[in-house]
Amino acid sequence: MHSVTKKYSNGEVIVIWQSAKCIHSGVCVRGLGEVFKPKETPWVKINAATTEKIIAQVNQCPSGALSFEMDK
């Protein structure tokens, strides 16, 4: 399987997605559907919610495919 890592920044937080870890459980979509839109490109709409909401949802990812770091 080809692994892809993508990063999405809103200037405050960087969301990191690792395709090889993703189990497609849908937790991200159900929890914050305005940000996580898997049928669109790019699939992470990083400016669609507050940084706090994004961090809270990323922390719910069961596989660790989504992570974050604070943007400097």
Stockholm file with secondary structure:
# STOCKHOLM 1.0

chainA/1-72         MHSVTKKYSNGEVIVIWQSAKCIHSGVCVRGLGEVFKPKETPWVKINAATTEKIIAQVNQCPSGALSFEMDK
#=GR chainA/1-72 SS CCCCEEEEECSSEEEEEEGGGCCCCCHHHHHCTTTBCTTSSSSBCTTSSCHHHHHHHHTTCSSSCEEEEECC
#=GC SS_cons        CCCCEEEEECSSEEEEEEGGGCCCCCHHHHHCTTTBCTTSSSSBCTTSSCHHHHHHHHTTCSSSCEEEEECC
//
